[in-house]
Every structure is written in C-alpha cells, then in structure tokens.
Amino acid sequence: MTAACSGGESEPAEPAATSEPAAPAAPAAVETTAAADPAAAAGAPADQWATTDGIAYASLTGDAAAGKVVFAQCRSCHVTEPGVNKTGPSLAGIVGRTAGSVDGYNYSPANANSGITWTEEHLYAYLENPQRVVPKTKMIFPGLRDAQKRADVIAYLKNPT
C-alpha cells in the first residue's frame, strides 16, 4: 500500500544557493506513545487491532450459543463467574473492562500496563492471536483463527447465561 502519492505534481525546484550556511534542522519532535497509545508503549505492534485475516468484526453476527461451545476450550484457564480466577482471570464483565483490572489476579506487566479497554473489536483482534496484540502476555493460547468463532465467543462473553 502506498503511504503517499505525488499526484502527478512535479518535483520542487532545488533551492537557490546562498552565501550563508544553512541553519541546522530543528530536532524532530518526539512523540510519547505511552500517552497516545499505552499498548504501543507496552510493545504492541502499531496495527495491533487489525486482524491478520482481514475480516472485520462489524461484518459478523455472533451467536452466543455457538460461542458457549467454543468457550469450552477456554474453560481450562477462564470462567465467566465473577470473582473466580483460575490460571487466567475471570472473564465476567470483560466487555468494556480495562485490561489488568480483575482483583486478585496476578497479570503480566504487558497486560497490566497495556491501557487496553476490552471493547468487542479489541477482543476480536486479541482472540485471533493474543501474543501479537499484547506481546509478553502470560496467555499462551495461540488464538482462534476462525473469525466467526471469535465473534461467537464475544457474543457469549457479553451474556454468558
């Protein structure tokens, strides 16, 4: 993908020579990614919310019943009951929650300091490949490559009853 296009305009003419030396260029502004994007500061890739399969979450409709079936593979580490932590934290109320905020769970620094709010779209990207979205997370699950299964799990997590 091209980042910029000249639009067919001609190159600017070279500046005229002067007898004075050119002033040194001002140092480039340094953007602090911690304030602008806490996840980037934690080492996440800049395009962490773009899925590698290119399928947009908005193009899918999740099925909570199907998501409950898919979630069975998550149950070895997670539950949907509030206040119950296993190898992973409780996922009760995960949609809309800040990452690293379940009381009593010992998160990795990468997750605890990510600054992520688990929107449906963020969960969708994370569930595809957790290590890509939050490098150095403790979650060793390789991810759900099937976009529909990710949407189904999110539908289930929104209402696990």
Accessible surface in RSA format (square Angstrom, percent):
REM  Atomic radii and reference values for relative SASA: ProtOr
REM  Chains: A
REM  Algorithm: Lee & Richards
REM  Probe-radius: 1.40
REM  Slices: 20
REM RES _ NUM      All-atoms   Total-Side   Main-Chain    Non-polar    All polar
REM                ABS   REL    ABS   REL    ABS   REL    ABS   REL    ABS   REL
RES MET A   1   238.87 123.7 149.49  98.9  89.38 212.8 126.60 107.6 112.28 148.8
RES THR A   2   106.05  75.4  78.88  80.0  27.18  64.8  47.94  64.4  58.12  87.9
RES ALA A   3   111.57 102.6  66.52 102.7  45.04 102.5  76.91 108.3  34.66  91.8
RES ALA A   4    83.58  76.9  60.85  93.9  22.73  51.7  70.42  99.2  13.16  34.9
RES CYS A   5   109.91  83.1  74.35  82.9  35.56  83.6  35.12  89.0  74.79  80.6
RES SER A   6    84.19  71.1  59.13  78.9  25.06  57.7  48.29 102.8  35.89  50.3
RES GLY A   7    63.51  78.3   0.00   N/A  63.51  78.3  35.74  98.1  27.77  62.2
RES GLY A   8    75.50  93.1   0.00   N/A  75.50  93.1  39.94 109.6  35.56  79.7
RES GLU A   9   141.08  81.0 120.03  90.8  21.05  50.1  43.36  83.9  97.72  79.8
RES SER A  10   106.13  89.7  75.81 101.2  30.32  69.9  53.04 112.9  53.09  74.4
RES GLU A  11   156.75  90.0 137.11 103.7  19.63  46.7  60.86 117.7  95.89  78.3
RES PRO A  12   119.27  86.9  94.55  86.2  24.72  89.9 105.33  87.0  13.94  86.6
RES ALA A  13    97.42  89.6  63.76  98.4  33.66  76.6  74.59 105.0  22.83  60.5
RES GLU A  14   160.20  92.0 136.56 103.3  23.64  56.3  52.84 102.2 107.36  87.7
RES PRO A  15   126.11  91.9 100.49  91.6  25.62  93.1 111.36  91.9  14.75  91.7
RES ALA A  16    90.65  83.3  63.40  97.8  27.25  62.0  73.73 103.8  16.92  44.8
RES ALA A  17   107.18  98.6  67.53 104.2  39.66  90.2  78.03 109.9  29.15  77.2
RES THR A  18   108.12  76.9  73.49  74.5  34.63  82.5  67.82  91.1  40.30  60.9
RES SER A  19   120.68 102.0  76.50 102.1  44.18 101.8  58.34 124.2  62.34  87.3
RES GLU A  20   133.87  76.9 126.00  95.3   7.87  18.7  40.67  78.7  93.20  76.1
RES PRO A  21   127.68  93.1 100.60  91.7  27.08  98.4 112.71  93.1  14.97  93.0
RES ALA A  22    98.17  90.3  64.12  99.0  34.05  77.5  74.42 104.8  23.76  62.9
RES ALA A  23    88.31  81.2  60.64  93.6  27.66  62.9  65.98  92.9  22.33  59.1
RES PRO A  24   126.42  92.1 101.76  92.8  24.66  89.6 112.72  93.1  13.70  85.2
RES ALA A  25    98.49  90.6  64.49  99.5  34.00  77.4  74.83 105.4  23.66  62.7
RES ALA A  26    89.39  82.2  61.50  94.9  27.89  63.5  66.98  94.3  22.42  59.4
RES PRO A  27   128.06  93.3 102.12  93.1  25.94  94.3 113.34  93.6  14.72  91.5
RES ALA A  28    90.65  83.4  64.67  99.8  25.98  59.1  74.69 105.2  15.96  42.3
RES ALA A  29   105.06  96.6  67.05 103.5  38.01  86.5  77.81 109.6  27.25  72.2
RES VAL A  30   135.09  88.9 106.08  96.0  29.01  69.9 109.50  95.1  25.59  69.4
RES GLU A  31   128.61  73.8 104.68  79.2  23.93  57.0  49.86  96.4  78.76  64.3
RES THR A  32    92.32  65.7  83.21  84.4   9.11  21.7  69.59  93.5  22.72  34.4
RES THR A  33    62.04  44.1  59.05  59.9   2.99   7.1  43.06  57.8  18.98  28.7
RES ALA A  34    63.35  58.2  54.62  84.3   8.73  19.9  55.30  77.9   8.05  21.3
RES ALA A  35    90.54  83.2  54.97  84.8  35.57  80.9  65.48  92.2  25.06  66.4
RES ALA A  36    69.94  64.3  30.62  47.3  39.32  89.4  42.00  59.2  27.94  74.0
RES ASP A  37    51.96  36.4  50.62  50.4   1.34   3.2  20.58  48.4  31.38  31.3
RES PRO A  38    50.29  36.6  48.83  44.5   1.45   5.3  49.72  41.0   0.57   3.5
RES ALA A  39     4.42   4.1   3.93   6.1   0.49   1.1   4.19   5.9   0.22   0.6
RES ALA A  40    29.73  27.3  16.06  24.8  13.67  31.1  16.06  22.6  13.67  36.2
RES ALA A  41    52.71  48.5  17.77  27.4  34.94  79.5  22.99  32.4  29.72  78.7
RES ALA A  42    34.22  31.5   5.87   9.1  28.35  64.5  19.64  27.7  14.58  38.6
RES GLY A  43    48.67  60.0   0.00   N/A  48.67  60.0  32.18  88.3  16.49  36.9
RES ALA A  44    10.96  10.1   2.43   3.8   8.53  19.4   2.43   3.4   8.53  22.6
RES PRO A  45    44.83  32.7  32.50  29.6  12.34  44.8  44.46  36.7   0.38   2.4
RES ALA A  46   103.03  94.7  68.99 106.5  34.04  77.4  71.49 100.7  31.54  83.5
RES ASP A  47    87.73  61.5  78.86  78.5   8.87  21.0  38.23  90.0  49.50  49.4
RES GLN A  48     1.64   0.9   1.64   1.2   0.01   0.0   1.03   2.2   0.61   0.5
RES TRP A  49    81.45  32.7  63.79  30.9  17.67  41.5  52.33  27.9  29.13  47.3
RES ALA A  50    57.16  52.6  44.01  67.9  13.15  29.9  53.08  74.7   4.08  10.8
RES THR A  51    21.66  15.4   7.11   7.2  14.55  34.7   3.27   4.4  18.39  27.8
RES THR A  52   100.35  71.4  62.61  63.5  37.74  89.9  54.90  73.7  45.45  68.7
RES ASP A  53    56.38  39.5  23.54  23.4  32.84  77.6  33.84  79.6  22.54  22.5
RES GLY A  54    67.25  82.9   0.00   N/A  67.25  82.9  36.17  99.3  31.08  69.6
RES ILE A  55    72.46  41.2  68.06  50.7   4.40  10.6  72.01  51.9   0.45   1.2
RES ALA A  56    61.66  56.7  49.08  75.7  12.58  28.6  58.60  82.5   3.07   8.1
RES TYR A  57    34.74  16.2  30.12  17.1   4.62  12.0  19.03  14.3  15.71  19.4
RES ALA A  58    94.97  87.3  60.02  92.6  34.96  79.5  67.91  95.6  27.07  71.7
RES SER A  59    80.94  68.4  41.07  54.8  39.87  91.8  49.34 105.1  31.60  44.3
RES LEU A  60    44.25  24.6  25.05  17.9  19.20  48.3  28.02  19.7  16.23  43.7
RES THR A  61   121.09  86.1 105.03 106.5  16.06  38.3  73.67  98.9  47.42  71.7
RES GLY A  62    29.39  36.2   0.00   N/A  29.39  36.2   2.35   6.5  27.04  60.6
RES ASP A  63    73.65  51.6  68.07  67.8   5.58  13.2  25.81  60.7  47.84  47.7
RES ALA A  64    40.38  37.1  33.83  52.2   6.55  14.9  33.99  47.9   6.39  16.9
RES ALA A  65    76.86  70.7  62.05  95.8  14.81  33.7  70.37  99.1   6.48  17.2
RES ALA A  66    36.06  33.2  27.99  43.2   8.06  18.3  34.75  48.9   1.31   3.5
RES GLY A  67     0.00   0.0   0.00   N/A   0.00   0.0   0.00   0.0   0.00   0.0
RES LYS A  68   115.75  56.5 112.07  68.8   3.68   8.8  59.36  53.4  56.39  60.1
RES VAL A  69   114.39  75.3 104.06  94.2  10.33  24.9 108.84  94.6   5.55  15.1
RES VAL A  70    17.20  11.3  12.12  11.0   5.08  12.3  16.81  14.6   0.39   1.1
RES PHE A  71     0.59   0.3   0.59   0.4   0.00   0.0   0.59   0.4   0.00   0.0
RES ALA A  72    64.02  58.9  49.78  76.8  14.23  32.4  50.56  71.2  13.46  35.7
RES GLN A  73    95.23  53.3  68.42  50.0  26.81  63.8  38.77  82.5  56.46  42.8
RES CYS A  74    21.44  16.2  13.93  15.5   7.52  17.7   9.38  23.8  12.06  13.0
RES ARG A  75    77.09  32.4  75.51  38.5   1.58   3.8  45.27  61.9  31.81  19.3
RES SER A  76    87.52  74.0  61.86  82.6  25.66  59.1  55.50 118.2  32.02  44.9
RES CYS A  77    46.27  35.0  46.27  51.6   0.00   0.0   7.95  20.1  38.33  41.3
RES HIS A  78    19.20  10.5  19.02  13.2   0.18   0.5  13.78  14.2   5.42   6.3
RES VAL A  79    16.61  10.9  16.35  14.8   0.27   0.6  16.35  14.2   0.27   0.7
RES THR A  80    13.28   9.4   6.73   6.8   6.55  15.6   0.37   0.5  12.91  19.5
RES GLU A  81    84.81  48.7  83.53  63.2   1.28   3.1  48.34  93.5  36.47  29.8
RES PRO A  82   109.80  80.0  93.04  84.8  16.76  60.9  94.92  78.4  14.88  92.5
RES GLY A  83    71.99  88.8   0.00   N/A  71.99  88.8  35.26  96.8  36.73  82.3
RES VAL A  84    67.56  44.5  64.56  58.4   3.00   7.2  67.54  58.7   0.02   0.0
RES ASN A  85    47.02  32.4  19.40  18.7  27.62  66.5  11.89  28.6  35.13  34.0
RES LYS A  86    92.53  45.1  67.30  41.3  25.23  60.1  52.79  47.5  39.74  42.3
RES THR A  87   103.49  73.6  82.39  83.5  21.10  50.3  62.87  84.4  40.62  61.4
RES GLY A  88     5.66   7.0   0.00   N/A   5.66   7.0   5.47  15.0   0.20   0.4
RES PRO A  89    17.49  12.7  17.43  15.9   0.06   0.2  17.49  14.4   0.00   0.0
RES SER A  90     2.65   2.2   2.56   3.4   0.09   0.2   2.34   5.0   0.31   0.4
RES LEU A  91    25.15  14.0  24.50  17.5   0.66   1.7  24.50  17.2   0.66   1.8
RES ALA A  92    20.41  18.8  11.72  18.1   8.69  19.8  13.26  18.7   7.15  18.9
RES GLY A  93    56.37  69.5   0.00   N/A  56.37  69.5  40.44 111.0  15.93  35.7
RES ILE A  94     8.95   5.1   8.91   6.6   0.04   0.1   8.91   6.4   0.04   0.1
RES VAL A  95    49.43  32.5  28.20  25.5  21.23  51.2  28.20  24.5  21.23  57.6
RES GLY A  96    52.51  64.8   0.00   N/A  52.51  64.8  28.23  77.5  24.29  54.4
RES ARG A  97    46.28  19.4  38.36  19.6   7.92  18.9  35.24  48.2  11.04   6.7
RES THR A  98    71.06  50.5  68.29  69.2   2.77   6.6  39.15  52.6  31.91  48.2
RES ALA A  99     5.31   4.9   0.07   0.1   5.24  11.9   1.18   1.7   4.13  10.9
RES GLY A 100    25.16  31.0   0.00   N/A  25.16  31.0   0.00   0.0  25.16  56.4
RES SER A 101    54.70  46.2  28.77  38.4  25.93  59.7  35.44  75.5  19.26  27.0
RES VAL A 102    21.63  14.2  12.46  11.3   9.17  22.1  16.80  14.6   4.83  13.1
RES ASP A 103   134.21  94.0 116.52 116.0  17.69  41.8  41.98  98.8  92.23  92.0
RES GLY A 104    83.15 102.5   0.00   N/A  83.15 102.5  42.33 116.2  40.82  91.4
RES TYR A 105    37.53  17.5  20.64  11.7  16.89  43.9  15.36  11.5  22.18  27.3
RES ASN A 106   119.67  82.5 110.44 106.7   9.23  22.2  37.44  90.1  82.23  79.5
RES TYR A 107    34.62  16.2  18.41  10.5  16.21  42.2  16.22  12.2  18.39  22.7
RES SER A 108     7.31   6.2   3.86   5.1   3.45   8.0   5.69  12.1   1.62   2.3
RES PRO A 109   100.18  73.0  95.19  86.8   4.98  18.1  99.83  82.4   0.35   2.2
RES ALA A 110    12.17  11.2   4.75   7.3   7.42  16.9  10.39  14.6   1.77   4.7
RES ASN A 111    16.49  11.4  16.47  15.9   0.03   0.1   1.55   3.7  14.95  14.4
RES ALA A 112    47.22  43.4  26.31  40.6  20.91  47.6  26.31  37.0  20.91  55.4
RES ASN A 113   100.78  69.5  83.28  80.5  17.50  42.1  28.10  67.6  72.68  70.2
RES SER A 114     1.44   1.2   1.11   1.5   0.32   0.7   0.97   2.1   0.47   0.7
RES GLY A 115    43.77  54.0   0.00   N/A  43.77  54.0  19.89  54.6  23.88  53.5
RES ILE A 116     6.25   3.6   1.37   1.0   4.87  11.7   6.25   4.5   0.00   0.0
RES THR A 117    58.08  41.3  55.49  56.3   2.60   6.2  32.32  43.4  25.76  38.9
RES TRP A 118    12.43   5.0  12.43   6.0   0.00   0.0   5.33   2.8   7.10  11.5
RES THR A 119    50.64  36.0  47.62  48.3   3.02   7.2  49.14  66.0   1.50   2.3
RES GLU A 120    44.84  25.7  43.10  32.6   1.75   4.2   5.58  10.8  39.27  32.1
RES GLU A 121    96.57  55.4  93.69  70.9   2.88   6.9  47.00  90.9  49.57  40.5
RES HIS A 122    44.24  24.2  44.24  30.8   0.00   0.0  27.00  27.8  17.24  20.1
RES LEU A 123     8.62   4.8   8.62   6.2   0.00   0.0   8.62   6.1   0.00   0.0
RES TYR A 124     5.43   2.5   5.43   3.1   0.00   0.0   5.43   4.1   0.00   0.0
RES ALA A 125     0.36   0.3   0.27   0.4   0.09   0.2   0.27   0.4   0.09   0.2
RES TYR A 126    14.47   6.8  14.47   8.2   0.00   0.0  11.46   8.6   3.01   3.7
RES LEU A 127    15.78   8.8  15.78  11.3   0.00   0.0  15.78  11.1   0.00   0.0
RES GLU A 128     1.90   1.1   1.90   1.4   0.00   0.0   0.05   0.1   1.85   1.5
RES ASN A 129    37.93  26.2  37.93  36.6   0.00   0.0   0.09   0.2  37.83  36.6
RES PRO A 130     0.12   0.1   0.12   0.1   0.00   0.0   0.12   0.1   0.00   0.0
RES GLN A 131    72.48  40.5  67.22  49.1   5.26  12.5  43.76  93.1  28.72  21.8
RES ARG A 132    45.59  19.1  35.74  18.2   9.85  23.5  42.09  57.5   3.50   2.1
RES VAL A 133     0.00   0.0   0.00   0.0   0.00   0.0   0.00   0.0   0.00   0.0
RES VAL A 134     3.62   2.4   3.11   2.8   0.51   1.2   3.62   3.1   0.00   0.0
RES PRO A 135    35.63  26.0  34.09  31.1   1.55   5.6  35.24  29.1   0.39   2.5
RES LYS A 136   173.34  84.6 151.24  92.8  22.09  52.6 104.23  93.8  69.10  73.6
RES THR A 137    10.86   7.7   3.12   3.2   7.74  18.4   0.00   0.0  10.86  16.4
RES LYS A 138   100.93  49.2  80.74  49.5  20.19  48.1  71.15  64.0  29.79  31.7
RES MET A 139    45.86  23.7  35.05  23.2  10.80  25.7  37.00  31.5   8.86  11.7
RES ILE A 140   160.23  91.2 139.48 103.9  20.75  50.0 141.52 101.9  18.71  50.8
RES PHE A 141    49.82  24.9  44.08  27.3   5.74  14.9  48.46  29.4   1.36   3.9
RES PRO A 142    93.74  68.3  83.40  76.0  10.35  37.6  93.26  77.0   0.48   3.0
RES GLY A 143    12.44  15.3   0.00   N/A  12.44  15.3   0.00   0.0  12.44  27.9
RES LEU A 144    11.66   6.5   9.89   7.1   1.78   4.5  11.66   8.2   0.00   0.0
RES ARG A 145   140.97  59.2 126.73  64.6  14.24  33.9  73.84 100.9  67.14  40.7
RES ASP A 146    69.00  48.3  56.79  56.5  12.22  28.9  24.70  58.1  44.30  44.2
RES ALA A 147     8.18   7.5   3.81   5.9   4.37   9.9   3.81   5.4   4.37  11.6
RES GLN A 148    69.30  38.8  67.98  49.7   1.32   3.1  46.76  99.5  22.54  17.1
RES LYS A 149    95.30  46.5  95.30  58.5   0.00   0.0  39.32  35.4  55.99  59.6
RES ARG A 150     0.00   0.0   0.00   0.0   0.00   0.0   0.00   0.0   0.00   0.0
RES ALA A 151     0.35   0.3   0.16   0.3   0.18   0.4   0.16   0.2   0.18   0.5
RES ASP A 152     9.29   6.5   9.29   9.2   0.00   0.0   0.00   0.0   9.29   9.3
RES VAL A 153     1.68   1.1   1.68   1.5   0.00   0.0   1.68   1.5   0.00   0.0
RES ILE A 154     0.00   0.0   0.00   0.0   0.00   0.0   0.00   0.0   0.00   0.0
RES ALA A 155    17.99  16.5  13.25  20.4   4.74  10.8  14.74  20.8   3.24   8.6
RES TYR A 156     5.46   2.5   5.46   3.1   0.00   0.0   3.53   2.6   1.93   2.4
RES LEU A 157     7.79   4.3   3.70   2.6   4.09  10.3   3.70   2.6   4.09  11.0
RES LYS A 158   110.68  54.0  77.81  47.7  32.87  78.3  42.22  38.0  68.46  72.9
RES ASN A 159    91.05  62.8  87.81  84.9   3.23   7.8  20.72  49.9  70.33  68.0
RES PRO A 160    40.06  29.2  27.78  25.3  12.28  44.6  27.78  22.9  12.28  76.3
RES THR A 161   154.02 109.5  92.12  93.4  61.90 147.5 106.76 143.4  47.26  71.4
END  Absolute sums over single chains surface
CHAIN  1 A    10107.8       7378.0       2729.7       6297.6       3810.2
END  Absolute sums over all chains
TOTAL         10107.8       7378.0       2729.7       6297.6       3810.2
